[in-house]
Amino acid sequence: MNGRQEPTPAGARAHVRRDVRNTTRRALLAARKLAASAPVTDAAALSGLFDAWMAAADGRGRLVCMASAVELGLPVVRYLAPCRQAVADVDDTALRALFWAACRRLQDTLQAAG
């Protein structure tokens, strides 16, 4: 035994939610800086930022980015395939729950808009 305890399911979900909130905060700050220094809207800056993050991220990072983008109301349909693959590749119930919650929130948003 290595002396480290595995996080509880509730603790793992809380950690993932914290990562999503931190990613959202970082994205908003970075987009505001970019929009202030270039002729680009906040939405365009956010979209470009998330595209870059998704391209560079590992599976966990992609799932966190997708959930953050959904939280911000960004169009994320293009992220579904890589995130679905990431979910298939991880053995983490908190990340799976995050993916399906983000999908449900996206579905609700699309139905309300449409």
N, C-alpha and C positions, 0 to 999 in steps of 0.2 A: 504494500500500500504506500502511496506516495504522499499521504498527508493532505492532499487536496480533495475537497468534497465536490462532487458533481452538483451543478445548480439544480434546484427543483424546477419542475415544469413552469411554475408561476414565475420563478426568478429568471428563467431563460426567456420567457415571453416579455417580462419587464425590461430585460436587457435589450432585446430586439426593438421594442417600442422606443426605448431611449436612443438607440442608434438611428431610428427613423427620424425622431425629433431633431437630433443633432444634425443629420444630413439635411433636413429641411431648413434649419437655421443657417447652416453653411451655404446652402444653395441661394437662399434669399439675399444674404450678405454679398456673395460673389456676383450675383446677377445685378444687384443695385450698383455695385462698383463698376461693372462692365457697362451698364446702361448710362451711368454718369459720364463715362469717358469715351463712349462711342455712340454713333447714331443708331441705336438698337433699343427696342422696347424691352421691358422687364420680361415679358412672356417669351420673346425670342431669345433673350439671354439665358433664361432658365432652360428652355428647350435645348439649346446648344450645349449648355453645361451638362445636363443630364445625358445627352447623347454621348458626350466625351467620357463621362463617368461610367456609363454602361459599357462602353467599348473597352475600357481599361480594367473593369472590376472582375473579381472572381465571382463564383456563384452566389455566395452570401451577399457580397456587395451589390450585385445586380438586383437581388430581391429587396434589399434595403432601399436602393435607389428607386425601384419601381414603386414601392409603397409610398415613399416620399413624394414622388412625382404625382401619384394619384391623390395624395393629400393636398397637393397644390393645385389640383384640377388640370394638370397638363395632359395632353393627348398621349397615351401610353400604349396604344394597341400594338405599335411596332416592337414593344418590349416583351410582349406576351410569350413569343416563342423561345427567346433565350432564357426567360425566367422560368418557363415551364420545364425546360431542360435542366436548369439549375435545381429546381425542386426535385426532379427525378434523380439527380446526382447526390443529394445531401440526405443524411440520416439525422434530421433535426426537426422535431415536431414543431418547435417554435417558428422556424422558418417556413415550414409548410403552412402553418396556421396564418402567418403573415401574408403569404402569397394568396391563399384563398380569401382572406379578408379583403385584400387589395382588389382582387378580381370581383368580389361581391360589391364593393364600394364603386368600382368602375361601372359595373353593370347597372347599379342603381342610378348613377350619374347619367349614363347613356339613356336609360329609360325616361328619366325626368326631363331630359333635353329633347326627347324625341318623338 
